[in-house]
């Protein structure tokens, strides 16, 4: 996990400096699905961003925050971009969930060796306590104060929905994502996920053909290299 520093100025003079954590891209796998949660690139870092996507075999980027960079370089490299913005810190609206599930169902069927990248500002959120999770998951030591947190959890909540749709329990989905995205998902999003009712659209994504034949390895998180953009 890297760090970024922001200096705020008034009248040309620096008044305060804020340092915040910039998480590395996180690849999350479950059954036939593979996701890459990243932070938001900029026009100046788009080349490094494309290289990161290429390393993970991403064929599409779902952008759920405000557009702040040109998508032409991505499309030129064969990477589709979907703009499905929704409110910061909130669960996605039904129309976004519907488009998200359709994308995953079609993409993982037609491109089983590829992953889907999704990003908001930094792929995080103000920390809330998961009611059904263990005491360890409460991670008091890694609590992020929502009043100071400028990140959000729009990208992680979409991935959590996909995991639940494919058969993972709510608390397991939260734990899996938070293992790599420290601070991901706020209380409002946790409440939404706890009550979420799967549609069944991704139930066939639960196992790979290899897992059907042998011992089941339902999920793992691959720790990625530190962010370079």
C-alpha positions in Angstrom: 0.0 0.0 0.0 1.6 3.3 -1.1 1.0 6.8 0.2 0.0 10.1 -1.4 0.4 13.6 0.0 -1.8 16.6 -0.6 -0.8 20.1 0.3 -3.5 22.7 0.5 -2.7 26.3 -0.2 -4.3 29.7 0.7 -2.9 32.8 -1.1 0.0 30.9 -2.5 1.3 29.6 0.8 1.0 26.0 2.0 -1.3 25.7 5.0 -1.7 22.1 5.6 -0.4 18.7 4.3 -2.5 15.6 4.3 -1.0 12.2 3.8 -3.3 9.3 3.0 -2.8 5.6 2.1 -3.1 4.6 -1.6 -3.9 0.9 -1.8 -2.3 -1.4 -4.3 -4.5 -3.0 -6.9 -6.3 -6.0 -5.5 -7.1 -9.1 -7.6 -10.0 -11.0 -6.1 -11.0 -14.5 -7.4 -14.0 -16.6 -6.7 -15.0 -19.6 -8.9 -15.1 -18.5 -12.5 -14.9 -14.8 -11.7 -11.8 -12.6 -11.4 -11.9 -8.9 -10.4 -9.3 -6.1 -10.1 -10.1 -3.3 -7.7 -8.0 -0.3 -8.3 -7.8 3.4 -7.4 -8.6 6.0 -10.0 -5.9 6.9 -12.6 -5.4 10.3 -14.2 -4.4 11.3 -17.7 -0.8 11.6 -16.5 -0.8 8.0 -15.1 -3.0 6.3 -17.7 0.0 4.5 -19.4 0.9 2.9 -16.1 -2.7 2.1 -15.4 -3.0 0.3 -18.8 0.2 -1.7 -18.0 -1.4 -2.8 -14.7 -4.6 -3.8 -16.4 -2.6 -5.8 -19.0 -0.7 -7.6 -16.3 -4.0 -8.9 -14.9 -5.6 -9.6 -18.2 -8.4 -7.0 -17.8 -10.7 -6.6 -20.7 -13.0 -4.0 -19.3 -13.0 -1.2 -16.8 -16.1 -0.2 -14.8 -15.8 3.4 -13.7 -18.3 4.2 -10.9 -17.0 7.6 -10.0 -17.0 11.0 -11.7 -15.1 10.9 -15.1 -11.7 12.6 -14.6 -9.6 11.1 -17.4 -9.8 10.3 -21.1 -10.9 6.8 -22.0 -9.5 6.8 -25.6 -6.1 5.3 -24.6 -7.9 2.4 -22.9 -10.2 1.7 -25.8 -7.2 2.0 -28.2 -5.6 -0.9 -26.2 -8.8 -3.0 -26.5 -10.2 -2.3 -23.1 -13.9 -1.4 -22.9 -14.9 1.3 -20.4 -18.3 1.4 -18.7 -19.4 4.6 -16.9 -21.8 3.6 -14.2 -21.4 6.4 -11.7 -23.5 6.4 -8.5 -23.5 8.3 -5.2 -20.3 8.2 -3.1 -20.6 6.0 0.0 -23.9 4.5 -1.1 -25.0 1.1 -2.5 -25.6 1.0 -6.2 -29.0 1.6 -7.6 -31.0 -1.3 -9.2 -30.1 -0.3 -12.8 -26.4 -0.3 -12.1 -26.7 -3.7 -10.4 -28.6 -5.1 -13.4 -25.9 -3.8 -15.9 -23.1 -5.1 -13.7 -24.5 -8.6 -13.4 -25.2 -8.8 -17.2 -21.6 -7.7 -17.9 -20.2 -10.4 -15.6 -22.4 -13.1 -16.9 -21.5 -12.4 -20.5 -17.8 -11.5 -20.0 -16.8 -14.5 -17.9 -18.6 -16.8 -20.3 -17.1 -15.4 -23.4 -13.7 -14.5 -21.9 -13.0 -16.9 -19.1 -9.3 -16.0 -19.0 -9.9 -12.3 -18.5 -10.8 -10.2 -15.5 -13.0 -7.1 -14.9 -11.4 -4.0 -13.4 -13.6 -1.7 -11.3 -12.6 1.6 -9.7 -14.0 4.5 -7.8 -11.7 7.1 -6.3 -9.5 4.7 -4.3 -11.6 1.6 -3.9 -12.2 2.1 -0.1 -14.9 3.4 2.2 -15.3 4.6 5.8 -15.0 1.6 8.1 -18.1 0.1 9.7 -18.4 -3.0 11.9 -19.8 -6.1 10.3 -22.4 -7.4 12.7 -21.9 -11.1 11.7 -18.2 -11.0 11.4 -15.7 -12.1 14.0 -14.1 -9.8 16.5 -11.0 -9.8 14.3 -12.9 -8.4 11.5 -13.9 -5.4 13.5 -10.4 -4.1 13.0 -10.5 -1.3 15.5 -6.8 -0.7 14.8 -7.5 0.0 11.1 -10.7 2.1 11.6 -10.9 5.1 9.3 -12.9 8.1 10.5 -15.6 8.9 8.0 -15.3 12.6 8.7 -11.7 12.6 7.4 -12.1 9.9 4.8 -12.1 11.2 1.2 -12.2 7.7 -0.3 -15.3 5.7 -1.0 -16.4 2.1 -1.4 -18.3 2.1 -4.7 -16.0 -0.4 -6.4 -15.8 -2.9 -3.5 -19.6 -3.0 -3.0 -20.0 -4.1 -6.7 -17.5 -6.9 -6.2 -19.2 -7.9 -3.0 -22.6 -8.1 -4.8 -21.0 -10.4 -7.4 -19.5 -12.7 -4.7 -22.9 -12.9 -3.0 -24.6 -13.6 -6.3 -22.2 -16.5 -6.9 -23.0 -18.1 -3.6 -20.7 -16.6 -1.0 -22.1 -15.6 2.4 -22.3 -11.9 3.1 -19.8 -11.9 5.9 -17.3 -14.0 3.9 -17.6 -11.6 1.0 -16.9 -8.6 3.3 -13.9 -10.4 4.9 -12.5 -11.4 1.6 -12.6 -7.8 0.2 -11.3 -6.2 3.5 -8.4 -8.6 3.6 -6.9 -6.7 0.7 -8.8 -3.4 0.7 -8.3 -2.1 4.2 -11.1 0.3 5.1 -13.4 -0.9 2.3 -17.2 -0.6 2.7 -19.0 1.7 5.1 -21.9 0.9 7.4 -24.5 2.0 4.9 -23.1 -0.4 2.4 -22.7 -3.2 4.9 -26.4 -2.9 5.8 -27.3 -3.1 2.2 -25.1 -6.2 1.6 -26.5 -7.9 4.6 -30.0 -7.6 3.3 -29.2 -8.2 -0.3 -31.2 -10.9 -2.0 -29.3 -12.7 -4.9 -31.1 -12.9 -8.2 -29.4 -16.2 -9.1 -27.8 -14.8 -12.3 -24.3 -15.7 -11.3 -24.9 -19.0 -9.5 -23.1 -20.9 -12.2 -20.0 -18.9 -11.6 -19.4 -20.5 -8.2 -17.1 -23.2 -9.4 -14.5 -23.6 -12.1 -14.6 -26.8 -14.1 -11.4 -27.9 -12.2 -13.0 -27.3 -8.9 -16.0 -29.5 -9.8 -13.6 -32.4 -10.4 -11.5 -32.0 -7.3 -11.4 -30.4 -3.9 -13.1 -27.0 -3.8 -11.1 -23.9 -3.4 -13.8 -21.4 -3.3 -11.8 -18.2 -3.1 -8.5 -16.6 -2.6 -7.1 -13.1 -2.8 -3.9 -12.6 -4.8 -1.8 -9.8 -3.2 -0.7 -7.6 -6.0 2.4 -5.5 -6.4 2.5 -2.0 -5.0 0.6 0.6 -7.1 2.7 2.3 -9.6 0.3 4.9 -10.7 
